[in-house]
Amino acid sequence: MKRIRFLHKIRLVTIIGVVFLVSSRTPAQAVDLQQQLNQTKQQVNQINGALKIQKDQVAGVTTQVLALEQSVQALNNSIDREQVILSEEHKQLNELNGEQIKLENQRQEHVAALGKFLKNNYEEGVTTYLAVLFQASSLADFIDRADKIQLVLGSYSKLQKNIKVLNQTMNNQKELINQKQDLIQASIQDKEQTQQSVQQALDKQQTVLAQLSSDERAMLYSSLAGQAKVSRIQQLIQQEAIEAANAAKANNSKATISRGSNDGGGVAETVKVSGGPQQILNFAAQFLGTPYVWGGTTPSPGFDCSGYVQYVYRHEDIVLNRTSEQQFYNGISVSRSELRSGDLVFFHTYSAGASHVGIYVGNNTMINSSSGGVSYDDMTNSYWAPRYLGARRVVAP
């Protein structure tokens, strides 16, 4: 019975991929069986190690998928906001067109009134204003006729001048709105292109998932379902705690640049980029899903917030300081109302200073490296909105 139970154990081991041909053995061959058992245990350990790697892979895929799904949602929110703005601009444009029509009708009415006045005088035999004046019966009548003619001509001249100025103003406004429309449409197209890139990345993740076993995929979906119940704020609070702990260590390093200075060699003005901000954003999007690693400055093993920003801008030969605190003194300061794509946006998370940085992509949306890895984020959400600190421009318009 003892031998049978032992052989059952051997058969159980073969289920995980280790096949041994066990023939009948004599008690003298027990040593060989022990060797086989040791070899089996060693291979089981190797398989368990491989499974551990696969589990780690599943965990990594989970993080990437979550970051990419969050990015798609943030971009969708951004596009929705821009379409609302675009609709408002269309409304204003239609109102201006309506005002122009009213003013043109008013101008035509005055032109018709003046023409009628001249026509009446012509039908009465008066062909010139001078003749009208000479028909005066007295000096008082002459002055009265001159005043009326001057009033008519003056009113018409003033009306023409006012209408010309108003038309020019409205044309300028109309041109401005058309420019805004073009910018918003271009921004929407850019974000739609970005969404396509994100979708491609998600498709790649599906390819990775297809290589996993059914059990591993079940593990991933379970992980996704569980993490989906955890709000974005809770994830960022966890990051806050991690950053705070590491920041305490960083403060003890003499290599840390003193606060309020720009001594790290970073740019102090704006720099012209041939492809403009969109070229930077396109490059930045290539790293969606890259893990967050404290102190990370490269795609592998990953980025922290300032390391990611520094890496992206270095690709365009723009030198930034290493930490978010010091990057807050690179470039030039811009107000929130003047934000443009490619600006650096800063937040205070675990400290009062600039402890987090991202890249502005337009319409209150940024791309950054946070606890979920590189992803797009909505700056109006309940976490980022109250923590906004300021912005710096390093790319020339």
Order of alpha helices (4+ residues) and beta strands (2+ residues): alpha-alpha-alpha-alpha-alpha-alpha-alpha-beta-beta-alpha-alpha-beta-beta-beta-beta-beta-beta
